[in-house]
Amino acid sequence: MNDDARIGLGYDRHRLVPGRPLRLGGLTLAQDFGLLGHSDADALLHAAIDAVLGAAGLDDLGTLFPDTDPRYAGADSTVLARTAMDLVQRTGLRVVSLDAVLLIDRPKIAPHRAALRQSLAALFGVPADRVNVKAKTTEGSGDPDLVEVTVVALLRSTRL
Ligand code: MG
């Protein structure tokens, strides 16, 4: 039964460090500081991929692309997103909408918001007006170098 709507939730967290480009949502938002991780550490894409995989009932990102596998060292997460979307499409589902919240102190996300929506829309095959990206700052409540992302995805059958 593929006619029902499926909701998926994805979450990721990476630390900001100097000396790496900042990759978020498939874009490079800064050159002199970025997220630490085995792959390019694109926390927004990682959370979005997990939300979509979760909704489709598929294995999660860490199972499909283990961070112990040298093949994924420095991996471009847009490639992981495309691979994940191929698997999702084979289940007869498509992405209807994505909604993301970032907890991030720097850089300011507002100037990049439209580009991030566009980039996610292209990667997950959904119109940009069905992708939302919201950002909050820690306001002294936590570690300003920790970036956290939560994404909710809605999927439906490709027959609908
Ligand atoms: Mg990650």
Backbone and ligand atoms as CSV (ligand in chain L), in Angstrom:
chain,resi,resn,atom,element,x,y,z
A,1,MET,N,N,0.861,-1.202,0.000
A,1,MET,CA,C,0.000,0.000,0.000
A,1,MET,C,C,0.886,1.237,0.000
A,2,ASN,N,N,0.941,1.909,-1.146
A,2,ASN,CA,C,1.839,3.047,-1.280
A,2,ASN,C,C,1.087,4.361,-1.394
A,3,ASP,N,N,-0.241,4.337,-1.187
A,3,ASP,CA,C,-1.035,5.530,-1.451
A,3,ASP,C,C,-1.051,6.518,-0.288
A,4,ASP,N,N,-0.555,6.081,0.863
A,4,ASP,CA,C,-0.625,6.944,2.036
A,4,ASP,C,C,0.574,7.886,2.101
A,5,ALA,N,N,0.401,8.970,2.850
A,5,ALA,CA,C,1.500,9.897,3.069
A,5,ALA,C,C,2.441,9.333,4.128
A,6,ARG,N,N,3.716,9.591,3.963
A,6,ARG,CA,C,4.729,9.106,4.916
A,6,ARG,C,C,5.521,10.302,5.426
A,7,ILE,N,N,5.676,10.378,6.726
A,7,ILE,CA,C,6.490,11.436,7.320
A,7,ILE,C,C,7.796,10.841,7.807
A,8,GLY,N,N,8.904,11.550,7.561
A,8,GLY,CA,C,10.206,11.118,8.059
A,8,GLY,C,C,10.886,12.249,8.805
A,9,LEU,N,N,11.678,11.875,9.791
A,9,LEU,CA,C,12.402,12.854,10.612
A,9,LEU,C,C,13.893,12.566,10.521
A,10,GLY,N,N,14.674,13.622,10.274
A,10,GLY,CA,C,16.129,13.464,10.237
A,10,GLY,C,C,16.793,14.482,11.144
A,11,TYR,N,N,17.892,14.091,11.743
A,11,TYR,CA,C,18.620,14.976,12.658
A,11,TYR,C,C,20.110,14.781,12.440
A,12,ASP,N,N,20.880,15.867,12.523
A,12,ASP,CA,C,22.333,15.732,12.471
A,12,ASP,C,C,22.988,16.864,13.242
A,13,ARG,N,N,24.204,16.627,13.627
A,13,ARG,CA,C,24.942,17.601,14.435
A,13,ARG,C,C,26.417,17.485,14.099
A,14,HIS,N,N,27.049,18.607,13.785
A,14,HIS,CA,C,28.491,18.635,13.537
A,14,HIS,C,C,29.082,19.881,14.180
A,15,ARG,N,N,30.377,19.827,14.411
A,15,ARG,CA,C,31.076,20.928,15.063
A,15,ARG,C,C,31.773,21.819,14.025
A,16,LEU,N,N,31.658,23.139,14.235
A,16,LEU,CA,C,32.381,24.102,13.385
A,16,LEU,C,C,33.839,24.167,13.819
A,17,VAL,N,N,34.721,24.058,12.830
A,17,VAL,CA,C,36.159,24.155,13.099
A,17,VAL,C,C,36.801,25.058,12.047
A,18,PRO,N,N,37.959,25.656,12.364
A,18,PRO,CA,C,38.652,26.454,11.354
A,18,PRO,C,C,39.285,25.563,10.289
A,19,GLY,N,N,39.508,26.135,9.100
A,19,GLY,CA,C,40.322,25.454,8.094
A,19,GLY,C,C,39.609,24.451,7.222
A,20,ARG,N,N,38.268,24.466,7.229
A,20,ARG,CA,C,37.507,23.611,6.306
A,20,ARG,C,C,36.438,24.463,5.667
A,21,PRO,N,N,36.076,24.191,4.396
A,21,PRO,CA,C,34.940,24.928,3.816
A,21,PRO,C,C,33.640,24.508,4.501
A,22,LEU,N,N,32.731,25.458,4.627
A,22,LEU,CA,C,31.432,25.157,5.250
A,22,LEU,C,C,30.448,24.736,4.172
A,23,ARG,N,N,30.090,23.460,4.187
A,23,ARG,CA,C,29.110,22.925,3.240
A,23,ARG,C,C,27.779,22.766,3.953
A,24,LEU,N,N,26.734,23.370,3.399
A,24,LEU,CA,C,25.389,23.214,3.956
A,24,LEU,C,C,24.386,23.182,2.814
A,25,GLY,N,N,23.540,22.185,2.809
A,25,GLY,CA,C,22.504,22.082,1.786
A,25,GLY,C,C,23.064,21.940,0.376
A,26,GLY,N,N,24.281,21.431,0.272
A,26,GLY,CA,C,24.901,21.262,-1.040
A,26,GLY,C,C,25.617,22.507,-1.538
A,27,LEU,N,N,25.633,23.571,-0.730
A,27,LEU,CA,C,26.308,24.820,-1.100
A,27,LEU,C,C,27.522,25.039,-0.199
A,28,THR,N,N,28.462,25.860,-0.660
A,28,THR,CA,C,29.595,26.256,0.171
A,28,THR,C,C,29.315,27.655,0.696
A,29,LEU,N,N,29.107,27.787,2.007
A,29,LEU,CA,C,28.696,29.067,2.586
A,29,LEU,C,C,29.846,29.847,3.202
A,30,ALA,N,N,30.976,29.190,3.434
A,30,ALA,CA,C,32.162,29.879,3.959
A,30,ALA,C,C,33.379,29.045,3.595
A,31,GLN,N,N,34.541,29.702,3.541
A,31,GLN,CA,C,35.773,28.988,3.170
A,31,GLN,C,C,36.690,28.759,4.351
A,32,ASP,N,N,36.655,29.656,5.353
A,32,ASP,CA,C,37.674,29.622,6.406
A,32,ASP,C,C,37.234,28.885,7.672
A,33,PHE,N,N,35.977,28.501,7.748
A,33,PHE,CA,C,35.537,27.639,8.839
A,33,PHE,C,C,34.432,26.748,8.307
A,34,GLY,N,N,34.376,25.518,8.843
A,34,GLY,CA,C,33.389,24.569,8.327
A,34,GLY,C,C,33.120,23.470,9.329
A,35,LEU,N,N,32.312,22.520,8.916
A,35,LEU,CA,C,31.892,21.459,9.826
A,35,LEU,C,C,32.856,20.283,9.753
A,36,LEU,N,N,33.161,19.746,10.919
A,36,LEU,CA,C,34.087,18.629,11.041
A,36,LEU,C,C,33.326,17.322,10.837
A,37,GLY,N,N,33.900,16.428,10.018
A,37,GLY,CA,C,33.251,15.139,9.819
A,37,GLY,C,C,34.032,14.295,8.825
A,38,HIS,N,N,33.623,13.035,8.705
A,38,HIS,CA,C,34.298,12.087,7.817
A,38,HIS,C,C,34.067,12.461,6.351
A,39,SER,N,N,32.815,12.811,6.035
A,39,SER,CA,C,32.481,13.260,4.685
A,39,SER,C,C,32.683,14.780,4.634
A,40,ASP,N,N,31.977,15.476,3.744
A,40,ASP,CA,C,32.052,16.944,3.752
A,40,ASP,C,C,31.279,17.539,4.932
A,41,ALA,N,N,30.627,16.669,5.728
A,41,ALA,CA,C,29.958,17.052,6.991
A,41,ALA,C,C,28.788,18.015,6.770
A,42,ASP,N,N,28.132,17.897,5.626
A,42,ASP,CA,C,26.984,18.761,5.307
A,42,ASP,C,C,25.779,18.309,6.162
A,43,ALA,N,N,25.664,18.911,7.345
A,43,ALA,CA,C,24.662,18.469,8.322
A,43,ALA,C,C,23.231,18.649,7.801
A,44,LEU,N,N,23.011,19.696,6.994
A,44,LEU,CA,C,21.660,19.920,6.460
A,44,LEU,C,C,21.275,18.812,5.484
A,45,LEU,N,N,22.213,18.462,4.594
A,45,LEU,CA,C,21.910,17.359,3.670
A,45,LEU,C,C,21.790,16.039,4.412
A,46,HIS,N,N,22.647,15.816,5.411
A,46,HIS,CA,C,22.579,14.549,6.147
A,46,HIS,C,C,21.221,14.386,6.824
A,47,ALA,N,N,20.738,15.457,7.456
A,47,ALA,CA,C,19.431,15.384,8.122
A,47,ALA,C,C,18.311,15.213,7.097
A,48,ALA,N,N,18.420,15.915,5.961
A,48,ALA,CA,C,17.383,15.814,4.925
A,48,ALA,C,C,17.360,14.401,4.331
A,49,ILE,N,N,18.539,13.845,4.083
A,49,ILE,CA,C,18.611,12.484,3.529
A,49,ILE,C,C,17.985,11.496,4.508
A,50,ASP,N,N,18.317,11.625,5.788
A,50,ASP,CA,C,17.756,10.704,6.782
A,50,ASP,C,C,16.240,10.860,6.907
A,51,ALA,N,N,15.733,12.084,6.771
A,51,ALA,CA,C,14.286,12.293,6.837
A,51,ALA,C,C,13.592,11.570,5.678
A,52,VAL,N,N,14.173,11.695,4.490
A,52,VAL,CA,C,13.588,11.089,3.298
A,52,VAL,C,C,13.701,9.559,3.350
A,53,LEU,N,N,14.878,9.071,3.754
A,53,LEU,CA,C,15.063,7.620,3.880
A,53,LEU,C,C,14.129,7.052,4.939
A,54,GLY,N,N,13.993,7.785,6.039
A,54,GLY,CA,C,13.127,7.326,7.122
A,54,GLY,C,C,11.682,7.218,6.673
A,55,ALA,N,N,11.207,8.216,5.954
A,55,ALA,CA,C,9.827,8.200,5.466
A,55,ALA,C,C,9.600,7.034,4.518
A,56,ALA,N,N,10.636,6.671,3.754
A,56,ALA,CA,C,10.512,5.584,2.779
A,56,ALA,C,C,10.750,4.218,3.416
A,57,GLY,N,N,11.073,4.189,4.698
A,57,GLY,CA,C,11.307,2.920,5.381
A,57,GLY,C,C,12.610,2.263,4.985
A,58,LEU,N,N,13.563,3.070,4.523
A,58,LEU,CA,C,14.854,2.524,4.082
A,58,LEU,C,C,15.896,2.656,5.192
A,59,ASP,N,N,17.040,1.987,5.004
A,59,ASP,CA,C,18.156,2.119,5.948
A,59,ASP,C,C,18.581,3.585,6.052
A,60,ASP,N,N,19.137,3.958,7.177
A,60,ASP,CA,C,19.536,5.357,7.357
A,60,ASP,C,C,20.893,5.646,6.703
A,61,LEU,N,N,21.229,6.932,6.713
A,61,LEU,CA,C,22.453,7.413,6.065
A,61,LEU,C,C,23.699,6.681,6.561
A,62,GLY,N,N,23.794,6.537,7.884
A,62,GLY,CA,C,24.983,5.908,8.469
A,62,GLY,C,C,25.123,4.438,8.102
A,63,THR,N,N,23.995,3.787,7.815
A,63,THR,CA,C,24.027,2.383,7.406
A,63,THR,C,C,24.390,2.269,5.925
A,64,LEU,N,N,23.826,3.157,5.108
A,64,LEU,CA,C,24.096,3.119,3.664
A,64,LEU,C,C,25.512,3.576,3.333
A,65,PHE,N,N,25.979,4.620,4.060
A,65,PHE,CA,C,27.298,5.216,3.771
A,65,PHE,C,C,28.092,5.306,5.078
A,66,PRO,N,N,28.631,4.194,5.579
A,66,PRO,CA,C,29.262,4.200,6.910
A,66,PRO,C,C,30.475,5.134,6.991
A,67,ASP,N,N,30.593,5.832,8.125
A,67,ASP,CA,C,31.728,6.756,8.267
A,67,ASP,C,C,33.026,6.027,8.614
A,68,THR,N,N,32.944,4.680,8.662
A,68,THR,CA,C,34.164,3.877,8.818
A,68,THR,C,C,34.696,3.444,7.446
A,69,ASP,N,N,33.934,3.744,6.394
A,69,ASP,CA,C,34.307,3.312,5.047
A,69,ASP,C,C,35.149,4.401,4.387
A,70,PRO,N,N,36.411,4.074,4.033
A,70,PRO,CA,C,37.293,5.091,3.443
A,70,PRO,C,C,36.743,5.677,2.136
A,71,ARG,N,N,35.818,4.970,1.470
A,71,ARG,CA,C,35.228,5.500,0.230
A,71,ARG,C,C,34.481,6.802,0.468
A,72,TYR,N,N,34.009,6.991,1.718
A,72,TYR,CA,C,33.203,8.185,2.009
A,72,TYR,C,C,33.989,9.279,2.720
A,73,ALA,N,N,35.318,9.098,2.817
A,73,ALA,CA,C,36.154,10.154,3.387
A,73,ALA,C,C,36.069,11.379,2.475
A,74,GLY,N,N,35.662,12.499,3.015
A,74,GLY,CA,C,35.555,13.723,2.224
A,74,GLY,C,C,34.442,13.692,1.195
A,75,ALA,N,N,33.535,12.715,1.306
A,75,ALA,CA,C,32.491,12.542,0.286
A,75,ALA,C,C,31.639,13.797,0.123
A,76,ASP,N,N,31.281,14.074,-1.131
A,76,ASP,CA,C,30.365,15.158,-1.468
A,76,ASP,C,C,28.949,14.666,-1.130
A,77,SER,N,N,28.311,15.301,-0.167
A,77,SER,CA,C,27.006,14.810,0.288
A,77,SER,C,C,25.911,14.977,-0.760
A,78,THR,N,N,26.141,15.807,-1.798
A,78,THR,CA,C,25.138,15.880,-2.871
A,78,THR,C,C,25.093,14.545,-3.625
A,79,VAL,N,N,26.245,13.858,-3.699
A,79,VAL,CA,C,26.272,12.541,-4.345
A,79,VAL,C,C,25.506,11.534,-3.480
A,80,LEU,N,N,25.687,11.630,-2.157
A,80,LEU,CA,C,24.946,10.745,-1.250
A,80,LEU,C,C,23.441,11.008,-1.371
A,81,ALA,N,N,23.064,12.286,-1.509
A,81,ALA,CA,C,21.643,12.640,-1.634
A,81,ALA,C,C,21.052,12.049,-2.912
A,82,ARG,N,N,21.806,12.135,-4.007
A,82,ARG,CA,C,21.296,11.594,-5.279
A,82,ARG,C,C,21.164,10.077,-5.208
A,83,THR,N,N,22.145,9.427,-4.577
A,83,THR,CA,C,22.081,7.965,-4.417
A,83,THR,C,C,20.875,7.586,-3.562
A,84,ALA,N,N,20.667,8.322,-2.461
A,84,ALA,CA,C,19.527,8.044,-1.581
A,84,ALA,C,C,18.215,8.252,-2.331
A,85,MET,N,N,18.138,9.312,-3.152
A,85,MET,CA,C,16.905,9.580,-3.902
A,85,MET,C,C,16.623,8.497,-4.940
A,86,ASP,N,N,17.665,7.903,-5.521
A,86,ASP,CA,C,17.459,6.777,-6.441
A,86,ASP,C,C,16.778,5.623,-5.701
A,87,LEU,N,N,17.240,5.354,-4.476
A,87,LEU,CA,C,16.648,4.266,-3.675
A,87,LEU,C,C,15.200,4.593,-3.327
A,88,VAL,N,N,14.946,5.854,-2.966
A,88,VAL,CA,C,13.588,6.263,-2.598
A,88,VAL,C,C,12.653,6.110,-3.797
A,89,GLN,N,N,13.120,6.563,-4.964
A,89,GLN,CA,C,12.268,6.490,-6.157
A,89,GLN,C,C,11.901,5.048,-6.499
A,90,ARG,N,N,12.820,4.117,-6.215
A,90,ARG,CA,C,12.534,2.701,-6.490
A,90,ARG,C,C,11.447,2.143,-5.581
A,91,THR,N,N,11.166,2.820,-4.462
A,91,THR,CA,C,10.089,2.357,-3.586
A,91,THR,C,C,8.727,2.886,-4.058
A,92,GLY,N,N,8.723,3.701,-5.143
A,92,GLY,CA,C,7.473,4.232,-5.662
A,92,GLY,C,C,7.004,5.469,-4.913
A,93,LEU,N,N,7.924,6.106,-4.205
A,93,LEU,CA,C,7.572,7.311,-3.454
A,93,LEU,C,C,8.308,8.524,-4.011
A,94,ARG,N,N,7.719,9.709,-3.788
A,94,ARG,CA,C,8.374,10.971,-4.150
A,94,ARG,C,C,8.269,11.912,-2.968
A,95,VAL,N,N,9.170,12.888,-2.940
A,95,VAL,CA,C,9.159,13.869,-1.861
A,95,VAL,C,C,8.129,14.949,-2.193
A,96,VAL,N,N,7.251,15.243,-1.244
A,96,VAL,CA,C,6.231,16.281,-1.407
A,96,VAL,C,C,6.698,17.590,-0.773
A,97,SER,N,N,7.309,17.509,0.402
A,97,SER,CA,C,7.794,18.725,1.060
A,97,SER,C,C,8.904,18.388,2.051
A,98,LEU,N,N,9.718,19.400,2.314
A,98,LEU,CA,C,10.798,19.305,3.304
A,98,LEU,C,C,10.748,20.547,4.171
A,99,ASP,N,N,10.948,20.384,5.463
A,99,ASP,CA,C,10.987,21.535,6.371
A,99,ASP,C,C,12.179,21.350,7.304
A,100,ALA,N,N,13.084,22.326,7.304
A,100,ALA,CA,C,14.329,22.200,8.068
A,100,ALA,C,C,14.467,23.309,9.103
A,101,VAL,N,N,15.029,22.971,10.236
A,101,VAL,CA,C,15.415,23.959,11.248
A,101,VAL,C,C,16.893,23.769,11.555
A,102,LEU,N,N,17.652,24.853,11.475
A,102,LEU,CA,C,19.070,24.804,11.826
A,102,LEU,C,C,19.286,25.578,13.112
A,103,LEU,N,N,20.078,25.025,14.013
A,103,LEU,CA,C,20.568,25.755,15.177
A,103,LEU,C,C,22.015,26.100,14.853
A,104,ILE,N,N,22.253,27.372,14.547
A,104,ILE,CA,C,23.577,27.760,14.041
A,104,ILE,C,C,23.838,29.222,14.390
A,105,ASP,N,N,25.003,29.493,14.971
A,105,ASP,CA,C,25.329,30.875,15.346
A,105,ASP,C,C,26.016,31.634,14.217
A,106,ARG,N,N,26.817,30.940,13.426
A,106,ARG,CA,C,27.479,31.580,12.300
A,106,ARG,C,C,27.669,30.563,11.196
A,107,PRO,N,N,27.608,31.007,9.942
A,107,PRO,CA,C,27.243,32.355,9.497
A,107,PRO,C,C,25.737,32.574,9.630
A,108,LYS,N,N,25.304,33.816,9.420
A,108,LYS,CA,C,23.872,34.109,9.367
A,108,LYS,C,C,23.280,33.378,8.159
A,109,ILE,N,N,22.168,32.695,8.370
A,109,ILE,CA,C,21.578,31.883,7.308
A,109,ILE,C,C,20.658,32.707,6.400
A,110,ALA,N,N,20.056,33.766,6.938
A,110,ALA,CA,C,19.061,34.532,6.165
A,110,ALA,C,C,19.520,34.898,4.746
A,111,PRO,N,N,20.760,35.398,4.565
A,111,PRO,CA,C,21.174,35.761,3.192
A,111,PRO,C,C,21.282,34.555,2.252
A,112,HIS,N,N,21.368,33.351,2.816
A,112,HIS,CA,C,21.550,32.144,1.995
A,112,HIS,C,C,20.262,31.331,1.868
A,113,ARG,N,N,19.202,31.801,2.503
A,113,ARG,CA,C,17.996,30.990,2.641
A,113,ARG,C,C,17.386,30.593,1.290
A,114,ALA,N,N,17.256,31.560,0.400
A,114,ALA,CA,C,16.640,31.267,-0.904
A,114,ALA,C,C,17.491,30.267,-1.684
A,115,ALA,N,N,18.799,30.443,-1.639
A,115,ALA,CA,C,19.694,29.532,-2.371
A,115,ALA,C,C,19.648,28.129,-1.759
A,116,LEU,N,N,19.540,28.054,-0.436
A,116,LEU,CA,C,19.462,26.743,0.217
A,116,LEU,C,C,18.174,26.025,-0.163
A,117,ARG,N,N,17.075,26.770,-0.200
A,117,ARG,CA,C,15.793,26.162,-0.589
A,117,ARG,C,C,15.880,25.638,-2.019
A,118,GLN,N,N,16.473,26.442,-2.892
A,118,GLN,CA,C,16.628,26.066,-4.301
A,118,GLN,C,C,17.497,24.813,-4.435
A,119,SER,N,N,18.579,24.770,-3.704
A,119,SER,CA,C,19.501,23.639,-3.797
A,119,SER,C,C,18.839,22.346,-3.297
A,120,LEU,N,N,18.152,22.428,-2.151
A,120,LEU,CA,C,17.460,21.245,-1.631
A,120,LEU,C,C,16.363,20.807,-2.587
A,121,ALA,N,N,15.651,21.777,-3.152
A,121,ALA,CA,C,14.563,21.466,-4.078
A,121,ALA,C,C,15.096,20.672,-5.274
A,122,ALA,N,N,16.224,21.116,-5.819
A,122,ALA,CA,C,16.805,20.434,-6.981
A,122,ALA,C,C,17.258,19.024,-6.611
A,123,LEU,N,N,17.884,18.875,-5.441
A,123,LEU,CA,C,18.421,17.567,-5.050
A,123,LEU,C,C,17.324,16.559,-4.732
A,124,PHE,N,N,16.199,17.039,-4.161
A,124,PHE,CA,C,15.172,16.098,-3.710
A,124,PHE,C,C,13.938,16.090,-4.625
A,125,GLY,N,N,14.028,16.796,-5.756
A,125,GLY,CA,C,12.988,16.706,-6.776
A,125,GLY,C,C,11.654,17.278,-6.346
A,126,VAL,N,N,11.686,18.443,-5.702
A,126,VAL,CA,C,10.472,19.061,-5.199
A,126,VAL,C,C,10.548,20.568,-5.487
A,127,PRO,N,N,9.409,21.237,-5.785
A,127,PRO,CA,C,9.462,22.678,-6.035
A,127,PRO,C,C,9.997,23.445,-4.809
A,128,ALA,N,N,10.711,24.539,-5.063
A,128,ALA,CA,C,11.350,25.291,-3.966
A,128,ALA,C,C,10.336,25.836,-2.965
A,129,ASP,N,N,9.098,26.077,-3.417
A,129,ASP,CA,C,8.104,26.602,-2.471
A,129,ASP,C,C,7.577,25.508,-1.544
A,130,ARG,N,N,8.052,24.277,-1.743
A,130,ARG,CA,C,7.699,23.188,-0.822
A,130,ARG,C,C,8.888,22.767,0.037
A,131,VAL,N,N,9.915,23.607,0.013
A,131,VAL,CA,C,11.089,23.389,0.860
A,131,VAL,C,C,11.229,24.603,1.758
A,132,ASN,N,N,11.377,24.396,3.044
A,132,ASN,CA,C,11.599,25.534,3.918
A,132,ASN,C,C,12.861,25.324,4.747
A,133,VAL,N,N,13.564,26.406,4.983
A,133,VAL,CA,C,14.796,26.375,5.782
A,133,VAL,C,C,14.709,27.500,6.797
A,134,LYS,N,N,14.713,27.150,8.049
A,134,LYS,CA,C,14.632,28.139,9.121
A,134,LYS,C,C,15.875,28.009,9.985
A,135,ALA,N,N,16.325,29.125,10.537
A,135,ALA,CA,C,17.534,29.069,11.365
A,135,ALA,C,C,17.310,29.789,12.678
A,136,LYS,N,N,17.910,29.228,13.726
A,136,LYS,CA,C,17.884,29.841,15.044
A,136,LYS,C,C,19.322,29.918,15.546
A,137,THR,N,N,19.578,30.880,16.439
A,137,THR,CA,C,20.888,30.945,17.082
A,137,THR,C,C,20.759,30.411,18.510
A,138,THR,N,N,21.904,30.041,19.088
A,138,THR,CA,C,21.844,29.438,20.423
A,138,THR,C,C,21.503,30.470,21.499
A,139,GLU,N,N,21.725,31.766,21.216
A,139,GLU,CA,C,21.452,32.848,22.186
A,139,GLU,C,C,22.029,32.519,23.555
A,140,GLY,N,N,23.247,32.002,23.540
A,140,GLY,CA,C,23.945,31.729,24.795
A,140,GLY,C,C,23.486,30.479,25.520
A,141,SER,N,N,22.589,29.710,24.896
A,141,SER,CA,C,22.041,28.536,25.582
A,141,SER,C,C,22.895,27.288,25.402
A,142,GLY,N,N,23.879,27.373,24.511
A,142,GLY,CA,C,24.661,26.159,24.252
A,142,GLY,C,C,25.991,26.505,23.623
A,143,ASP,N,N,26.620,25.503,23.036
A,143,ASP,CA,C,27.929,25.656,22.416
A,143,ASP,C,C,27.765,26.348,21.066
A,144,PRO,N,N,28.322,27.559,20.884
A,144,PRO,CA,C,28.127,28.294,19.624
A,144,PRO,C,C,28.807,27.643,18.421
A,145,ASP,N,N,29.698,26.677,18.666
A,145,ASP,CA,C,30.368,26.011,17.547
A,145,ASP,C,C,29.699,24.702,17.139
A,146,LEU,N,N,28.602,24.380,17.796
A,146,LEU,CA,C,27.878,23.163,17.457
A,146,LEU,C,C,26.712,23.535,16.535
A,147,VAL,N,N,26.633,22.873,15.392
A,147,VAL,CA,C,25.539,23.107,14.450
A,147,VAL,C,C,24.607,21.903,14.481
A,148,GLU,N,N,23.340,22.154,14.742
A,148,GLU,CA,C,22.354,21.074,14.794
A,148,GLU,C,C,21.290,21.324,13.737
A,149,VAL,N,N,20.836,20.259,13.107
A,149,VAL,CA,C,19.828,20.376,12.057
A,149,VAL,C,C,18.751,19.311,12.240
A,150,THR,N,N,17.508,19.728,12.122
A,150,THR,CA,C,16.382,18.799,12.126
A,150,THR,C,C,15.580,19.026,10.845
A,151,VAL,N,N,15.205,17.942,10.186
A,151,VAL,CA,C,14.423,18.048,8.944
A,151,VAL,C,C,13.250,17.077,9.002
A,152,VAL,N,N,12.087,17.557,8.607
A,152,VAL,CA,C,10.919,16.699,8.439
A,152,VAL,C,C,10.608,16.622,6.944
A,153,ALA,N,N,10.354,15.404,6.460
A,153,ALA,CA,C,10.026,15.201,5.040
A,153,ALA,C,C,8.668,14.536,4.927
A,154,LEU,N,N,7.885,14.967,3.940
A,154,LEU,CA,C,6.633,14.298,3.608
A,154,LEU,C,C,6.796,13.645,2.233
A,155,LEU,N,N,6.463,12.372,2.160
A,155,LEU,CA,C,6.546,11.626,0.904
A,155,LEU,C,C,5.173,11.056,0.556
A,156,ARG,N,N,4.924,10.920,-0.737
A,156,ARG,CA,C,3.696,10.252,-1.202
A,156,ARG,C,C,4.031,9.354,-2.373
A,157,SER,N,N,3.090,8.514,-2.710
A,157,SER,CA,C,3.267,7.632,-3.848
A,157,SER,C,C,3.433,8.443,-5.138
A,158,THR,N,N,4.282,7.973,-6.039
A,158,THR,CA,C,4.434,8.642,-7.328
A,158,THR,C,C,3.173,8.520,-8.176
A,159,ARG,N,N,2.249,7.647,-7.784
A,159,ARG,CA,C,1.007,7.475,-8.557
A,159,ARG,C,C,-0.018,8.552,-8.228
A,160,LEU,N,N,0.238,9.316,-7.170
A,160,LEU,CA,C,-0.747,10.336,-6.762
A,160,LEU,C,C,-0.353,11.693,-7.323
L,1,MG,MG,MG,26.462,14.077,9.489
